[in-house]
């Protein structure tokens, strides 16, 4: 499952704001902001919706340990 840092990184890569992502995913912007800052959780189905919206926009999520020997979750962009 993705985390708040990955969502923030994905938004930065796509050059979109919280409101843009909220509109793409059909969720409340406050829900995304709270999750990114660790001030609130997100229901699994909502998080899945956000993840799918970002993947549809070209984001690939990297799981912990998948990217390199240093580990840590992250993102990358799909090749165009």
Residue pairs with C-beta under 8 A, 6 or more apart in sequence:
1 44
1 47
2 47
2 50
2 51
2 61
2 73
3 73
4 35
4 36
4 37
4 38
5 36
5 73
6 61
6 73
6 74
6 75
7 21
7 32
7 35
7 36
7 50
7 54
8 36
9 74
9 75
10 54
10 59
10 61
10 75
11 17
11 18
11 20
11 21
13 59
13 75
13 77
14 54
14 57
14 58
14 59
16 24
16 57
18 29
18 32
18 33
18 36
19 29
21 29
21 32
21 50
21 53
21 54
22 28
22 29
22 31
22 32
24 53
24 54
24 56
24 57
25 32
25 46
25 49
25 50
25 52
25 53
26 49
27 46
27 49
27 50
31 40
31 42
31 46
32 50
33 39
34 40
35 41
35 42
35 47
42 50
51 61
54 61
55 61
58 77
58 78
58 80
59 75
59 76
59 77
59 78
60 75
60 76
60 77
60 78
61 73
61 74
61 75
62 73
62 74
62 75
62 76
63 73
64 71
64 72
64 73
65 71
65 72
67 73
67 74
